[in-house]
Amino acid sequence: MTAAPDPPDPVDPDAPVDPADVVAVSAQLGRPARGVHRVAHRCRCGLPDVVETEPRLPDGTPFPTTFYLTCPRLAAEIGRLEASGLMREWTERLAADPDLAAGYRRAHEHYLAARERLGHVPEIAGISAGGMPDRVKCLHSLVGHALAAGPGVNPLGDEALALLPDWAAGGRCVEVGPPVRVAAVDCGTNSIRLLVADITTEPATGTRHLHELDRRLEIVRLGEGVDRTGRLSEQALARTFAACERYAERIRELGADQVRFVATSASRDADNRAEFVTGIREILGVEPEVITGAEEADLSFAGATRELAVAGSRRRTSSSTSAAAPPSSSSAAPGRRRRSRSTWAAYD
C-alpha cells in the first residue's frame, strides 16, 4: 500500500491561510475550524489534509497539536492502524532500538521548534504530540507531522504513511461551493455593528459555513432623546451616517457581493425615520430594513440558538481538538466584545 503523493506545488510555509481552506477544513471536521495558521499539507485532490494550528487558540486555550490532521478518510485509515496494536509494538521497538529512539527524539525536538516559531506558550513547553519522545500514543499526530515536515523527519510517521492506502483515490472527501462575500450592518439604539464574512455551502448537505473577515462596532447613540421627542436628532443622525460612511468604505475594500442593513427600535419608533432610511440608502446603496419588534426577536433568537448549537458542538468535542467552536456571546472571555446576535443571523 502506498500513501497519496504530495501535490505538484509544495505548500508555501509563509502563505496566509485562505478563507476557502478554513471552510473546507470546517467541512472535513464537521465543526468550525479555528486557530488555523496555515495549510501544512495538501492531499493530491487539492484539499488540505494537515493544518498548522496556533499554539494558543482564540479563546486562550493552549493547544499542543501543531500539525493537525483534517481529512476524514485519512483519519479513518489511521484509526484502523491504531486498532491493530501497532502503537504498542512500536513503543516496544523504541525501547529496544537506540537508533530509532534517537530519530524519534529528533522528531520531537523538530516538532517543538516548529511550534515555538508560532509563539511561546509556557503551559505546553516541552510537550509535543503523539507520545513523543519515548512512546507512541497517537498515529494521527505522527502522520500529520510526517506529511507537514516531509520524509526523513519523523521515522515512525514515515513508517505509518507507508502502511496507508491511497486516501485520495475516492476523490475529494468534501465538496464546498464557491464563497459568497456578504456584509451585514446592525443598527440599534446605541451602537452600530458591521460584519463582513464569506459564506460557503456544502452542496451535498446544504450546510453553510461562515468565515469572518471583519467585525466592527461604533457607539452612535442613534436613539438619544427619541423617547422624549419622538424624533431622531440631527446630531444622532450625523453620528450614525458618519459611521456608515466608514463601513461603506470597508465594504467596498473587501468587495462584498451582498449587503444587508437592519435597523431596530430607535429608527422604528421615530417620526422622522424616512430621513434615516434615505440617508442610509444614499450611503450604502441598499434599502435599510426597519424591522418590527417581532422580526427583531426572531433574528435575535436565530443568532442566539446558532451560537448555542456551536457551543454545544464544542462541549461534545475533546478540549484537545484544534477545531473547537467559537465561544457563544454569553461565555466570551473578559474584554472581548459580545457578538450581535441579529448580525450573526442576517445571512444565517
C-alpha positions as CSV (number, residue, x, y, z in Angstrom):
1,M,0.0,0.0,0.0
2,T,1.3,3.5,-0.8
3,A,0.3,6.9,0.5
4,A,-1.1,9.6,-1.6
5,P,1.7,11.6,-3.2
6,D,2.4,15.2,-2.4
7,P,0.8,17.8,-4.7
8,P,2.9,19.1,-7.6
9,D,3.4,22.5,-5.9
10,P,4.8,22.5,-2.4
11,V,3.0,24.3,0.4
12,D,4.3,27.8,0.9
13,P,5.2,28.0,4.7
14,D,4.7,31.8,4.6
15,A,1.4,31.9,2.7
16,P,-1.5,33.2,4.8
17,V,-4.4,30.9,5.3
18,D,-7.0,31.1,2.5
19,P,-10.6,31.5,3.9
20,A,-11.7,28.8,1.5
21,D,-9.3,26.4,3.1
22,V,-10.7,27.2,6.5
23,V,-14.2,26.5,5.2
24,A,-13.0,23.2,3.7
25,V,-11.4,22.2,7.0
26,S,-14.6,23.0,8.9
27,A,-16.5,20.8,6.5
28,Q,-13.9,18.0,7.0
29,L,-14.2,18.2,10.7
30,G,-17.9,18.8,10.9
31,R,-17.4,21.9,13.2
32,P,-15.9,25.4,12.8
33,A,-12.1,25.3,12.5
34,R,-10.2,27.9,14.4
35,G,-6.6,28.6,15.3
36,V,-5.6,27.6,11.8
37,H,-2.2,29.3,11.0
38,R,-1.7,27.7,7.5
39,V,-2.3,24.6,5.4
40,A,0.7,22.4,6.2
41,H,0.0,19.7,3.6
42,R,-2.5,19.2,0.8
43,C,-4.0,15.9,-0.4
44,R,-3.4,15.4,-4.2
45,C,-7.2,16.1,-4.6
46,G,-6.3,19.7,-3.7
47,L,-7.9,19.9,-0.2
48,P,-6.0,20.4,3.0
49,D,-5.2,17.2,4.9
50,V,-3.0,18.7,7.6
51,V,-3.1,22.2,9.1
52,E,-0.7,24.0,11.3
53,T,-2.5,25.2,14.3
54,E,-1.7,28.2,16.6
55,P,-0.3,27.1,19.9
56,R,-2.9,29.2,21.7
57,L,-6.4,29.1,20.4
58,P,-8.5,32.2,20.1
59,D,-10.3,31.5,23.4
60,G,-6.9,31.3,25.1
61,T,-6.7,27.5,25.4
62,P,-3.1,26.2,25.0
63,F,-3.0,23.7,22.1
64,P,0.0,21.4,21.7
65,T,-1.0,19.6,18.5
66,T,0.7,21.9,16.0
67,F,0.2,19.6,12.9
68,Y,-3.5,18.6,13.0
69,L,-4.8,16.0,10.6
70,T,-8.1,17.0,9.0
71,C,-9.0,14.6,6.2
72,P,-11.7,12.2,7.5
73,R,-10.7,9.4,5.1
74,L,-7.1,9.6,6.2
75,A,-8.1,9.7,9.8
76,A,-10.2,6.6,9.4
77,E,-7.4,4.6,7.8
78,I,-5.0,5.7,10.6
79,G,-7.6,4.6,13.1
80,R,-7.5,1.1,11.6
81,L,-3.8,1.0,12.0
82,E,-4.1,2.0,15.7
83,A,-6.7,-0.7,16.3
84,S,-4.2,-3.3,15.0
85,G,-2.0,-2.9,18.1
86,L,0.8,-1.2,16.1
87,M,1.3,1.6,18.7
88,R,2.2,-0.9,21.5
89,E,4.5,-2.8,19.2
90,W,6.3,0.4,18.1
91,T,6.7,1.6,21.7
92,E,8.5,-1.6,22.4
93,R,10.7,-1.1,19.4
94,L,11.7,2.4,20.7
95,A,12.9,0.8,23.9
96,A,14.9,-1.8,22.1
97,D,16.4,0.2,19.1
98,P,18.6,3.1,20.1
99,D,18.9,4.5,16.6
100,L,15.1,4.6,16.2
101,A,14.8,6.2,19.6
102,A,17.3,8.9,18.7
103,G,15.5,9.6,15.4
104,Y,12.2,9.8,17.3
105,R,13.6,12.2,19.8
106,R,14.9,14.4,17.0
107,A,11.4,14.4,15.6
108,H,10.1,15.5,19.0
109,E,12.6,18.4,19.0
110,H,11.7,19.4,15.4
111,Y,8.0,19.5,16.5
112,L,8.7,21.7,19.5
113,A,10.9,24.1,17.3
114,A,8.1,24.3,14.7
115,R,5.6,25.3,17.3
116,E,7.9,27.7,19.0
117,R,8.2,29.7,15.8
118,L,4.4,30.4,16.1
119,G,4.7,31.7,19.6
120,H,5.8,30.6,23.1
121,V,3.1,29.1,25.3
122,P,4.6,28.2,28.7
123,E,1.8,25.8,29.6
124,I,2.8,23.3,26.8
125,A,6.5,24.0,26.7
126,G,8.4,20.7,26.1
127,I,5.2,18.8,25.2
128,S,5.0,17.7,21.5
129,A,2.4,15.2,20.3
130,G,1.7,11.6,19.6
131,G,3.6,10.3,22.6
132,M,7.0,11.7,21.5
133,P,9.8,11.4,22.6
134,D,9.6,7.9,24.1
135,R,6.1,6.5,23.4
136,V,3.7,6.0,20.6
137,K,0.2,7.2,21.6
138,C,-1.4,8.7,18.5
139,L,-0.6,7.8,14.9
140,H,-2.7,10.7,13.7
141,S,-0.3,13.2,15.2
142,L,2.8,11.3,13.9
143,V,1.3,11.1,10.3
144,G,0.3,14.7,10.4
145,H,3.9,15.7,11.4
146,A,5.4,13.4,8.7
147,L,3.2,14.9,6.0
148,A,3.9,18.5,7.1
149,A,7.6,18.1,7.6
150,G,8.4,15.8,4.7
151,P,10.2,12.5,4.6
152,G,13.1,11.8,7.0
153,V,11.9,13.9,9.9
154,N,9.6,11.6,11.9
155,P,10.7,8.0,11.4
156,L,7.5,6.4,12.8
157,G,5.3,8.9,11.0
158,D,7.0,7.9,7.8
159,E,6.5,4.2,8.6
160,A,2.8,4.7,9.2
161,L,2.4,6.6,5.9
162,A,4.0,3.7,4.1
163,L,1.3,1.4,5.5
164,L,-1.6,3.5,4.5
165,P,-3.7,3.1,1.3
166,D,-4.2,6.0,-1.1
167,W,-6.8,8.0,0.8
168,A,-7.3,10.3,-2.2
169,A,-8.3,7.5,-4.5
170,G,-12.0,8.2,-4.0
171,G,-11.7,11.9,-4.9
172,R,-12.4,14.9,-2.6
173,C,-13.7,14.0,0.8
174,V,-15.9,17.1,1.0
175,E,-17.3,19.4,-1.6
176,V,-17.7,23.1,-0.8
177,G,-19.3,25.6,-3.1
178,P,-17.8,28.9,-4.1
179,P,-17.9,31.5,-1.3
180,V,-20.3,34.4,-1.3
181,R,-19.0,37.5,0.4
182,V,-21.6,39.3,2.4
183,A,-21.8,42.4,4.7
184,A,-24.4,42.9,7.4
185,V,-24.9,46.1,9.3
186,D,-26.9,46.0,12.5
187,C,-28.1,49.4,13.7
188,G,-29.5,49.6,17.2
189,T,-30.4,52.3,19.7
190,N,-26.9,52.9,20.9
191,S,-24.5,51.1,18.6
192,I,-24.0,50.1,15.0
193,R,-22.1,47.0,14.0
194,L,-20.6,45.7,10.8
195,L,-19.8,42.1,10.0
196,V,-18.2,41.1,6.6
197,A,-17.8,37.4,6.0
198,D,-17.5,34.7,3.4
199,I,-20.4,32.1,3.4
200,T,-19.7,28.8,1.7
201,T,-22.2,26.0,1.3
202,E,-21.6,22.2,1.1
203,P,-23.7,21.1,-1.9
204,A,-24.3,17.6,-0.6
205,T,-25.7,18.6,2.8
206,G,-26.7,22.3,2.4
207,T,-24.5,23.1,5.5
208,R,-23.3,26.7,5.4
209,H,-20.0,27.9,6.9
210,L,-19.3,31.4,7.8
211,H,-15.7,32.7,7.8
212,E,-15.5,36.2,9.4
213,L,-13.3,38.7,7.6
214,D,-14.0,41.9,9.6
215,R,-16.1,42.9,12.5
216,R,-16.6,46.5,13.8
217,L,-18.6,48.3,16.3
218,E,-19.2,52.1,16.9
219,I,-21.3,53.8,19.6
220,V,-23.5,56.3,17.8
221,R,-26.4,56.7,20.3
222,L,-29.0,56.9,17.4
223,G,-31.8,56.7,19.9
224,E,-30.6,59.6,22.1
225,G,-33.6,61.6,23.2
226,V,-36.1,59.8,20.9
227,D,-38.3,58.7,23.8
228,R,-38.7,62.4,24.8
229,T,-39.1,64.0,21.4
230,G,-40.3,61.2,19.2
231,R,-37.6,62.1,16.6
232,L,-34.0,61.2,15.7
233,S,-31.9,64.2,16.5
234,E,-29.7,65.8,13.9
235,Q,-26.6,65.0,16.0
236,A,-27.6,61.4,16.3
237,L,-28.2,61.1,12.6
238,A,-24.9,62.7,11.8
239,R,-23.0,60.3,14.0
240,T,-24.8,57.3,12.5
241,F,-24.3,58.5,8.9
242,A,-20.6,59.1,9.6
243,A,-20.2,55.6,10.9
244,C,-22.0,54.2,7.9
245,E,-19.6,56.1,5.6
246,R,-16.7,54.3,7.2
247,Y,-18.5,51.0,7.0
248,A,-19.3,51.6,3.3
249,E,-15.7,52.2,2.6
250,R,-14.7,49.0,4.3
251,I,-17.4,47.0,2.5
252,R,-16.1,48.3,-0.9
253,E,-12.5,47.5,0.1
254,L,-13.5,43.9,0.9
255,G,-15.7,43.6,-2.2
256,A,-18.9,42.3,-0.6
257,D,-21.3,40.7,-3.1
258,Q,-24.4,41.3,-0.9
259,V,-25.1,43.9,1.7
260,R,-27.9,43.9,4.3
261,F,-28.8,46.7,6.7
262,V,-31.1,46.1,9.6
263,A,-32.3,48.8,12.0
264,T,-34.2,48.2,15.2
265,S,-36.0,50.1,17.9
266,A,-34.9,53.7,17.7
267,S,-35.4,54.1,14.0
268,R,-38.6,52.1,14.1
269,D,-40.2,54.4,16.7
270,A,-39.1,57.8,15.3
271,D,-41.4,60.2,13.4
272,N,-38.6,61.1,11.0
273,R,-37.4,57.6,10.2
274,A,-37.8,58.4,6.5
275,E,-34.9,60.8,6.8
276,F,-32.8,58.0,8.3
277,V,-33.8,55.5,5.6
278,T,-33.0,57.9,2.8
279,G,-29.6,58.7,4.3
280,I,-28.6,55.0,4.7
281,R,-29.8,54.3,1.1
282,E,-27.6,57.1,-0.3
283,I,-24.5,55.9,1.7
284,L,-24.7,52.2,1.4
285,G,-26.8,51.8,-1.8
286,V,-29.2,49.4,-0.2
287,E,-32.7,49.7,1.2
288,P,-32.4,49.6,5.0
289,E,-34.8,47.2,6.7
290,V,-36.5,48.9,9.7
291,I,-37.8,45.7,11.3
292,T,-40.6,45.2,13.6
293,G,-40.2,44.1,17.2
294,A,-41.3,40.6,16.3
295,E,-38.7,40.4,13.5
296,E,-36.1,41.7,15.8
297,A,-37.0,38.9,18.3
298,D,-36.8,36.3,15.5
299,L,-33.3,37.4,14.4
300,S,-32.1,37.6,18.0
301,F,-33.4,34.1,18.6
302,A,-31.8,32.8,15.4
303,G,-28.4,34.3,16.3
304,A,-28.6,33.1,19.9
305,T,-29.6,29.5,19.0
306,R,-26.9,29.4,16.3
307,E,-24.3,30.1,18.9
308,L,-25.8,27.7,21.3
309,A,-25.5,24.9,18.7
310,V,-21.9,25.8,18.0
311,A,-21.1,25.9,21.7
312,G,-22.8,22.6,22.2
313,S,-20.6,21.1,19.5
314,R,-17.6,22.4,21.4
315,R,-18.7,20.7,24.6
316,R,-19.2,17.4,22.8
317,T,-15.6,17.7,21.4
318,S,-12.5,16.9,23.4
319,S,-10.7,20.0,24.6
320,S,-7.6,18.8,22.8
321,T,-9.0,19.4,19.3
322,S,-8.0,22.4,17.3
323,A,-11.4,22.9,15.8
324,A,-13.4,23.7,18.9
325,A,-16.3,26.0,18.2
326,P,-16.0,29.8,18.9
327,P,-17.4,30.8,22.3
328,S,-21.0,31.9,22.5
329,S,-21.7,35.6,23.4
330,S,-22.7,34.5,26.9
331,S,-19.3,33.0,27.6
332,A,-17.0,35.4,25.8
333,A,-13.7,36.0,27.6
334,P,-13.4,39.2,29.6
335,G,-12.5,42.1,27.5
336,R,-13.9,40.6,24.3
337,R,-16.9,42.2,22.6
338,R,-20.1,40.3,22.6
339,R,-21.4,39.3,19.2
340,S,-24.5,41.0,17.9
341,R,-27.0,38.1,17.5
342,S,-29.0,39.8,14.8
343,T,-25.8,40.5,12.8
344,W,-24.9,36.8,13.1
345,A,-28.4,35.9,11.8
346,A,-28.6,38.3,9.0
347,Y,-27.3,35.8,6.5
348,D,-27.7,32.6,8.5
